[in-house]
Amino acid sequence: MDNLIPASHLDSSVPISPRARHLAEEKGVEISKILGTGPEGRIMAQDVLNFLSKPGAITPEEVTPGLAKSPLPVQVSLQTGPVSFYIGSQKEIPVQGIRKIIADKMFKSLQNSAQLTLNASAEVSTLLSLKEGWKKAASESDLSRISINDLVSYALIKTLPQFRTLNAHFLIDKIVEYDNIHLGIAVDTPRGLMVPVIHQAQLKSLVEISKETRRLKQACLDGSIQLEEMEGGTFTLTNLGMFGIESFTPILNIPEVVILGVNNIRLQPVRENSEIKYLPHLGLSLTMDHRAVDGATGAKFLNRLAFILTHYDSLPI
């Protein structure tokens, strides 16, 4: 295979080990055509052997990120013994702005907490029937715009008061439990993940939760979200179910002690008397900080939330 980079582009003054020099002279190889992989570009004996296995020459500038003299993407052939492969065109994206903030927060979250994820599911035949009925009965009403995420959010704020230790912050030397539920809703935007907060969510109806969620999501998308609308969360909800995700591990939005992930809806077999039925189940993934929340508490919370989701017709709408 022909070289992509002409040998004339190489620096012949690159240092070379005595063994490599002896080998190159013995085999009649031009040192200027060999790429050194040793310290500071030093040519080692293995570099000569690699070159001999499939002759070729590339410059360090075109292999090492940040040393390229031209911003234009280049195609490079790397020699790896008897095998040659191509990197192809490249694009460098600086980690800055929202992406930098997200990266720092995610790393600090995993580095500074003891995260454990529990998975469960809720049978949601009744929930889906209610949603479909609202949509058909009044296509232009607020209830017709209720989403699965809205329904889970509302069930969540009805469940959480029974589990105060989950609506809390872990602050190293103390745990602060909150009376008000300030519900963060993870939103995917072109600029990255954002988490606006529905403050005092426990005081809102299902329709009010739905309206506020839509408003905050739109504000995140169009860039009009205010700083105070992104602060003060005590519990976060994130949903990947619309992408077909069956189970995942949400990362804590520290100092919050739990985050609930919503998965997709799947048919699961259920035995009723002697009959097997396939009923829709909504997957739930709860990540918690084990320093603040015990596994049994998280499991009880998921069981209670699943019960409420299954018996949604008993909730005051």
C-alpha positions as CSV (number, residue, x, y, z in Angstrom):
1,M,0.0,0.0,0.0
2,D,1.4,3.4,-0.9
3,N,2.4,5.8,1.8
4,L,0.1,8.8,2.4
5,I,2.8,11.1,3.7
6,P,5.9,11.7,1.5
7,A,9.2,10.8,3.2
8,S,10.6,14.3,2.3
9,H,8.4,15.7,5.0
10,L,10.3,13.9,7.8
11,D,13.0,15.4,10.0
12,S,16.2,13.3,9.5
13,S,17.7,14.7,12.8
14,V,15.4,12.7,15.0
15,P,17.5,10.9,17.7
16,I,18.1,7.1,17.3
17,S,19.2,4.4,19.7
18,P,22.5,2.7,19.0
19,R,20.8,-0.6,18.4
20,A,18.3,0.9,16.1
21,R,21.0,2.7,14.1
22,H,23.0,-0.5,13.8
23,L,19.9,-2.4,12.6
24,A,19.0,0.3,10.1
25,E,22.5,0.4,8.6
26,E,22.5,-3.4,8.5
27,K,19.2,-3.5,6.6
28,G,20.0,-0.5,4.4
29,V,17.0,1.5,5.7
30,E,17.0,5.4,5.5
31,I,16.6,6.7,9.0
32,S,14.7,9.7,7.8
33,K,11.8,7.5,6.7
34,I,11.3,5.9,10.2
35,L,8.9,7.3,12.8
36,G,10.4,7.2,16.3
37,T,8.1,6.1,19.1
38,G,10.6,6.5,21.9
39,P,11.0,9.4,24.3
40,E,11.1,12.7,22.4
41,G,10.7,10.9,19.1
42,R,13.7,8.7,19.6
43,I,13.8,5.8,17.0
44,M,14.0,2.5,18.7
45,A,14.9,-0.9,17.3
46,Q,11.2,-2.0,17.2
47,D,10.5,1.1,15.0
48,V,13.0,-0.2,12.4
49,L,11.5,-3.7,12.5
50,N,8.0,-2.2,12.1
51,F,9.2,-0.2,9.1
52,L,10.8,-3.3,7.6
53,S,7.6,-5.4,8.0
54,K,5.7,-2.9,5.8
55,P,7.7,0.2,4.7
56,G,6.1,3.5,5.2
57,A,6.7,6.9,6.7
58,I,4.6,9.4,8.6
59,T,5.5,12.5,10.6
60,P,5.0,12.9,14.3
61,E,3.1,16.2,13.6
62,E,0.4,14.3,11.8
63,V,0.0,11.6,14.5
64,T,0.2,13.6,17.7
65,P,-2.9,15.7,18.5
66,G,-2.1,19.4,18.9
67,L,1.2,19.4,16.9
68,A,-0.4,19.7,13.4
69,K,0.8,22.7,11.5
70,S,-2.3,22.9,9.4
71,P,-5.9,23.0,10.8
72,L,-7.1,20.9,7.9
73,P,-7.9,17.3,8.6
74,V,-5.3,14.8,7.3
75,Q,-5.5,11.1,6.5
76,V,-2.8,9.0,8.3
77,S,-1.5,5.5,7.8
78,L,-0.2,4.0,11.1
79,Q,2.2,1.1,11.0
80,T,1.5,-1.6,13.6
81,G,3.7,-4.4,12.7
82,P,2.2,-6.5,9.9
83,V,-1.1,-4.6,10.0
84,S,-1.8,-1.1,8.6
85,F,-4.9,1.0,9.4
86,Y,-6.2,4.5,8.7
87,I,-7.3,7.1,11.2
88,G,-9.0,9.2,8.5
89,S,-10.3,12.8,8.9
90,Q,-10.5,14.2,12.4
91,K,-12.3,17.0,14.2
92,E,-11.3,18.4,17.6
93,I,-14.0,19.8,19.9
94,P,-12.9,21.8,22.9
95,V,-14.5,20.8,26.2
96,Q,-15.9,24.1,27.4
97,G,-19.1,25.8,28.3
98,I,-22.0,23.6,29.3
99,R,-20.2,20.5,28.2
100,K,-17.3,21.4,30.6
101,I,-19.8,22.0,33.4
102,I,-21.5,18.6,32.8
103,A,-18.2,16.8,32.6
104,D,-17.0,18.3,35.9
105,K,-20.3,17.6,37.7
106,M,-20.5,14.0,36.5
107,F,-16.9,13.2,37.5
108,K,-17.3,14.8,40.9
109,S,-20.6,12.9,41.4
110,L,-19.0,9.5,40.9
111,Q,-15.8,10.5,42.7
112,N,-17.5,11.9,45.8
113,S,-20.4,9.6,46.5
114,A,-21.2,5.9,47.0
115,Q,-23.7,5.2,44.2
116,L,-25.9,2.2,44.0
117,T,-28.7,1.6,41.5
118,L,-31.8,-0.5,42.0
119,N,-34.1,-1.5,39.2
120,A,-37.8,-2.3,39.3
121,S,-40.9,-2.1,37.1
122,A,-44.6,-1.1,37.5
123,E,-47.6,-2.6,35.7
124,V,-49.2,0.4,34.0
125,S,-52.3,-0.9,32.2
126,T,-54.5,1.5,34.1
127,L,-52.1,4.4,33.7
128,L,-52.0,3.9,29.9
129,S,-55.8,3.6,29.7
130,L,-56.3,6.9,31.6
131,K,-53.8,8.6,29.4
132,E,-55.5,7.3,26.2
133,G,-59.0,8.3,27.6
134,W,-57.9,11.9,28.3
135,K,-56.5,12.1,24.8
136,K,-59.6,10.9,23.1
137,A,-62.1,12.8,25.3
138,A,-60.7,16.2,24.8
139,S,-58.0,16.5,22.2
140,E,-57.4,20.2,23.0
141,S,-57.5,20.0,26.8
142,D,-54.6,20.2,29.1
143,L,-55.1,16.6,30.1
144,S,-54.7,15.5,26.5
145,R,-51.1,16.8,26.6
146,I,-50.1,14.7,29.7
147,S,-47.0,12.6,29.0
148,I,-45.6,9.5,30.7
149,N,-43.0,11.6,32.3
150,D,-45.7,13.9,33.8
151,L,-47.5,10.9,35.2
152,V,-44.4,9.5,36.8
153,S,-43.5,13.0,38.2
154,Y,-47.0,13.3,39.8
155,A,-46.8,9.8,41.2
156,L,-43.4,10.6,42.5
157,I,-44.4,13.7,44.5
158,K,-47.3,11.7,46.0
159,T,-44.9,9.0,47.1
160,L,-41.9,11.0,48.3
161,P,-43.5,12.5,51.5
162,Q,-43.5,9.0,52.9
163,F,-39.7,8.8,52.3
164,R,-38.3,12.0,53.7
165,T,-34.8,10.6,53.8
166,L,-34.8,10.5,49.9
167,N,-35.8,14.2,49.5
168,A,-32.5,15.3,51.0
169,H,-28.9,16.6,50.5
170,F,-25.8,14.8,51.8
171,L,-23.4,17.5,53.0
172,I,-20.4,15.4,54.2
173,D,-20.9,16.1,57.9
174,K,-24.7,16.2,57.9
175,I,-27.8,15.2,55.9
176,V,-30.5,17.9,55.3
177,E,-34.0,16.6,54.7
178,Y,-36.5,18.9,53.0
179,D,-40.2,19.4,53.5
180,N,-40.7,20.9,50.1
181,I,-40.1,18.8,47.0
182,H,-38.1,20.7,44.4
183,L,-38.2,18.3,41.5
184,G,-35.4,18.5,38.9
185,I,-36.3,17.4,35.3
186,A,-33.4,16.4,33.1
187,V,-33.7,17.9,29.7
188,D,-31.6,17.0,26.6
189,T,-30.7,20.1,24.6
190,P,-28.3,20.8,21.7
191,R,-25.9,22.4,24.2
192,G,-26.0,19.5,26.6
193,L,-27.9,18.1,29.6
194,M,-29.8,20.7,31.7
195,V,-31.8,20.2,34.8
196,P,-34.5,22.8,35.5
197,V,-36.4,22.6,38.8
198,I,-40.1,22.6,39.5
199,H,-40.1,24.3,42.9
200,Q,-42.6,23.2,45.6
201,A,-43.8,20.5,43.2
202,Q,-45.8,18.8,46.0
203,L,-48.3,21.7,45.8
204,K,-49.1,21.3,42.1
205,S,-51.8,19.2,40.4
206,L,-51.0,16.8,37.5
207,V,-51.9,19.5,34.9
208,E,-49.8,22.1,36.7
209,I,-46.8,19.7,36.8
210,S,-47.3,19.0,33.0
211,K,-47.5,22.7,32.1
212,E,-44.5,23.7,34.2
213,T,-42.4,20.9,32.8
214,R,-43.2,21.9,29.2
215,R,-42.4,25.6,30.0
216,L,-39.1,24.7,31.6
217,K,-38.1,22.4,28.8
218,Q,-38.9,25.0,26.2
219,A,-36.9,27.6,28.1
220,C,-33.9,25.2,28.1
221,L,-34.2,24.7,24.4
222,D,-34.5,28.3,23.4
223,G,-32.0,29.6,25.9
224,S,-34.3,31.7,28.0
225,I,-34.0,29.6,31.2
226,Q,-33.1,31.7,34.3
227,L,-30.4,30.7,36.7
228,E,-32.9,30.5,39.6
229,E,-34.9,28.0,37.6
230,M,-31.9,25.7,37.6
231,E,-31.1,25.8,41.3
232,G,-32.4,24.3,44.6
233,G,-33.3,20.8,43.4
234,T,-33.9,18.1,46.0
235,F,-34.8,15.2,43.8
236,T,-34.1,14.6,40.1
237,L,-36.1,12.7,37.4
238,T,-34.5,11.6,34.2
239,N,-36.2,9.8,31.3
240,L,-34.6,7.7,28.6
241,G,-37.6,5.5,28.0
242,M,-38.6,7.3,24.8
243,F,-35.3,6.0,23.3
244,G,-36.2,2.4,24.0
245,I,-33.8,2.1,27.0
246,E,-34.8,-0.8,29.2
247,S,-32.5,-0.1,32.1
248,F,-29.7,2.4,32.9
249,T,-27.7,3.8,35.8
250,P,-28.6,7.5,36.4
251,I,-25.7,9.5,37.9
252,L,-26.6,11.5,41.0
253,N,-27.1,15.2,40.8
254,I,-25.1,15.8,44.0
255,P,-25.6,16.8,46.8
256,E,-29.0,15.1,46.2
257,V,-29.1,11.6,47.5
258,V,-31.3,9.9,44.9
259,I,-32.2,10.2,41.2
260,L,-34.9,8.3,39.4
261,G,-34.5,7.0,35.9
262,V,-37.6,6.2,33.8
263,N,-37.2,3.4,31.2
264,N,-39.4,2.2,28.4
265,I,-42.6,0.2,28.6
266,R,-42.4,-3.5,27.9
267,L,-44.8,-6.4,27.9
268,Q,-44.0,-8.8,30.7
269,P,-45.7,-12.1,31.6
270,V,-48.0,-12.0,34.6
271,R,-49.8,-15.1,36.1
272,E,-53.4,-14.4,37.0
273,N,-54.9,-17.6,38.5
274,S,-53.9,-20.3,36.0
275,E,-53.5,-17.9,33.1
276,I,-50.4,-16.1,31.8
277,K,-51.1,-12.6,30.5
278,Y,-48.6,-10.1,29.0
279,L,-49.1,-6.7,30.5
280,P,-47.2,-3.4,30.0
281,H,-44.6,-2.6,32.6
282,L,-42.7,0.7,33.0
283,G,-39.1,0.3,34.0
284,L,-37.7,2.3,36.9
285,S,-34.0,2.8,37.9
286,L,-33.2,4.4,41.2
287,T,-29.6,5.5,41.9
288,M,-28.9,6.5,45.5
289,D,-26.0,7.6,47.6
290,H,-25.4,4.7,49.9
291,R,-23.8,7.0,52.4
292,A,-27.2,8.6,53.1
293,V,-29.7,6.0,51.9
294,D,-29.8,2.3,52.8
295,G,-30.7,-0.3,50.1
296,A,-33.8,-1.4,51.9
297,T,-35.2,2.2,52.0
298,G,-34.6,2.6,48.3
299,A,-36.3,-0.8,47.6
300,K,-39.3,0.2,49.7
301,F,-39.6,3.5,47.9
302,L,-39.5,1.8,44.5
303,N,-42.2,-0.7,45.6
304,R,-44.4,2.0,46.8
305,L,-44.0,4.1,43.7
306,A,-44.7,1.1,41.5
307,F,-47.9,0.4,43.5
308,I,-49.1,4.0,42.9
309,L,-48.3,3.9,39.2
310,T,-50.2,0.6,38.9
311,H,-53.2,2.0,40.8
312,Y,-53.1,5.4,39.2
313,D,-56.9,5.7,39.1
314,S,-56.8,6.1,42.9
315,L,-54.8,9.3,42.8
316,P,-56.5,12.7,43.1
317,I,-55.9,14.3,39.7
